Amino acid sequence: MTNQTTSPRDIAFGSAAGFLAFGFGSGLAPLAPGSAGTLAAIPLGILLMALPDYWQWLAVGLAFVLGIWICQQASDELGVHDHGGIVWDEIVGYWLVLIFVPATANGFIGAFVLFRFFDIVKPWPIRWLDRKLKGGLGIMLDDALAALFAILSWLLIGRILQSI
């Protein structure tokens, strides 16, 4: 059931699920909330990268599964599928890319640029998936796929640079 009088701000600060869905409030940014959400992912991303690989995978996996529920909750409350302010999917997608890049400034920047590029441009099949799969799973999955494209690009760029 949707409540059309509930504002994104009310949802972002009205519950733990809303606070996470709106990326600790970063999704309320008036311009580029997806990029703001990805920037908000960096501090916890630094902590994530300090963990052993197994714990990184476990943390991102749990954040993904939790994200299905929290993004669905926020969407239901707003009455809008994948509202621009829901940025937990960007946060988790960025964290996924961080698992594959070095824990350096270049790694963080490269992960940010590549992930945001694929999340914004949404080449096939990301755009197709974004249109076809609804609900919390759809919100989370298109960003996971954008992360996969970013990871593959990072690895390809690395291979090319090594061969030069």
C-alpha positions as CSV (number, residue, x, y, z in Angstrom):
1,M,0.0,0.0,0.0
2,T,1.4,3.4,-0.9
3,N,1.1,6.6,1.0
4,Q,1.2,9.5,-1.4
5,T,1.8,12.0,1.4
6,T,5.0,10.3,2.5
7,S,8.0,12.3,1.2
8,P,11.4,10.8,0.4
9,R,12.8,12.8,3.4
10,D,10.2,11.1,5.7
11,I,11.2,7.7,4.4
12,A,14.9,8.4,4.5
13,F,14.8,9.4,8.2
14,G,11.7,7.5,9.3
15,S,13.1,4.0,9.6
16,A,16.4,2.1,9.5
17,A,15.3,0.5,6.2
18,G,14.6,4.0,4.7
19,F,17.8,5.4,6.0
20,L,19.8,2.6,4.3
21,A,17.7,2.7,1.1
22,F,18.4,6.4,0.8
23,G,22.1,5.8,1.4
24,F,22.3,7.4,4.9
25,G,20.5,10.5,3.5
26,S,22.8,10.8,0.4
27,G,19.9,9.9,-1.9
28,L,18.2,13.1,-1.0
29,A,20.9,15.1,-3.0
30,P,19.0,17.4,-5.4
31,L,21.5,16.6,-8.2
32,A,22.9,13.2,-9.2
33,P,21.6,11.2,-6.1
34,G,23.1,8.0,-7.6
35,S,26.5,9.5,-7.7
36,A,26.0,11.0,-4.2
37,G,25.1,7.5,-2.9
38,T,28.1,6.0,-4.5
39,L,30.3,8.6,-2.8
40,A,28.6,7.8,0.5
41,A,29.7,4.2,-0.1
42,I,33.4,5.1,0.1
43,P,34.0,5.3,3.8
44,L,32.5,1.9,4.5
45,G,34.2,0.7,1.3
46,I,37.5,1.6,2.8
47,L,36.7,-0.6,5.8
48,L,35.4,-3.3,3.5
49,M,38.7,-3.5,1.6
50,A,40.6,-3.9,4.9
51,L,38.8,-7.2,5.5
52,P,39.9,-10.6,4.2
53,D,38.4,-11.6,0.9
54,Y,35.9,-14.1,2.4
55,W,34.5,-11.4,4.7
56,Q,34.3,-8.9,1.8
57,W,32.2,-11.4,-0.2
58,L,30.0,-12.2,2.8
59,A,29.4,-8.5,3.6
60,V,28.5,-7.6,0.0
61,G,26.3,-10.7,-0.3
62,L,24.4,-9.8,2.8
63,A,24.1,-6.2,1.8
64,F,22.7,-7.3,-1.6
65,V,20.1,-9.6,0.0
66,L,19.2,-7.0,2.6
67,G,19.0,-4.5,-0.2
68,I,16.3,-6.4,-2.0
69,W,14.1,-6.0,1.1
70,I,15.0,-2.4,2.0
71,C,14.7,-1.1,-1.6
72,Q,11.3,-2.9,-2.0
73,Q,10.1,-1.3,1.3
74,A,11.2,2.2,0.2
75,S,9.6,1.7,-3.3
76,D,6.4,0.5,-1.7
77,E,6.3,3.5,0.7
78,L,6.9,6.0,-2.2
79,G,4.7,4.2,-4.6
80,V,7.5,4.5,-7.3
81,H,9.6,1.7,-8.6
82,D,13.3,2.5,-8.3
83,H,12.9,6.1,-7.1
84,G,16.1,8.1,-7.9
85,G,16.7,8.7,-4.2
86,I,16.9,4.9,-3.5
87,V,20.7,4.5,-3.7
88,W,21.4,1.3,-1.6
89,D,21.8,-0.5,-4.9
90,E,24.5,2.0,-6.0
91,I,26.3,1.5,-2.7
92,V,26.3,-2.3,-2.9
93,G,27.2,-2.2,-6.6
94,Y,30.2,0.0,-5.8
95,W,31.3,-2.2,-3.0
96,L,31.2,-5.2,-5.3
97,V,33.6,-3.4,-7.7
98,L,35.9,-2.6,-4.8
99,I,36.5,-6.3,-4.2
100,F,38.3,-6.4,-7.6
101,V,40.4,-3.2,-7.5
102,P,43.5,-2.4,-5.5
103,A,42.9,-0.5,-2.2
104,T,44.5,2.6,-3.7
105,A,43.3,6.0,-4.7
106,N,43.4,4.8,-8.3
107,G,41.4,1.8,-7.4
108,F,38.7,3.8,-5.6
109,I,38.5,6.4,-8.4
110,G,38.5,3.8,-11.2
111,A,35.8,1.8,-9.5
112,F,33.7,4.9,-9.1
113,V,34.1,6.1,-12.7
114,L,33.5,2.7,-14.3
115,F,30.6,1.8,-12.0
116,R,28.9,5.1,-12.5
117,F,29.4,5.0,-16.2
118,F,27.7,1.6,-16.6
119,D,25.0,2.5,-14.1
120,I,24.1,5.7,-16.0
121,V,24.5,4.5,-19.6
122,K,22.9,1.1,-18.9
123,P,24.1,-0.8,-22.0
124,W,22.3,-4.0,-23.0
125,P,21.4,-6.1,-21.0
126,I,21.4,-3.8,-18.0
127,R,18.7,-1.5,-19.5
128,W,16.6,-4.5,-20.5
129,L,16.9,-5.9,-17.0
130,D,16.1,-2.6,-15.5
131,R,12.9,-2.4,-17.5
132,K,11.8,-6.0,-17.2
133,L,12.5,-6.9,-13.6
134,K,10.6,-4.9,-11.0
135,G,10.6,-4.8,-7.2
136,G,13.6,-4.9,-4.8
137,L,15.3,-7.6,-6.8
138,G,15.1,-5.6,-10.0
139,I,16.4,-2.5,-8.2
140,M,19.4,-4.4,-6.9
141,L,20.2,-6.6,-9.9
142,D,20.7,-3.9,-12.5
143,D,23.3,-2.3,-10.4
144,A,25.0,-5.7,-9.7
145,L,25.1,-6.1,-13.5
146,A,26.6,-2.6,-13.9
147,A,29.2,-3.6,-11.3
148,L,30.0,-6.7,-13.3
149,F,30.5,-4.6,-16.4
150,A,32.8,-2.2,-14.4
151,I,34.8,-5.2,-13.1
152,L,35.3,-6.7,-16.5
153,S,36.3,-3.3,-17.9
154,W,38.8,-2.8,-15.0
155,L,40.3,-6.2,-15.7
156,L,40.4,-5.6,-19.5
157,I,42.1,-2.2,-19.0
158,G,44.6,-3.8,-16.7
159,R,45.4,-6.5,-19.3
160,I,45.8,-3.9,-22.0
161,L,48.1,-1.7,-19.9
162,Q,50.2,-4.7,-18.9
163,S,50.8,-5.7,-22.5
164,I,52.0,-2.2,-23.6
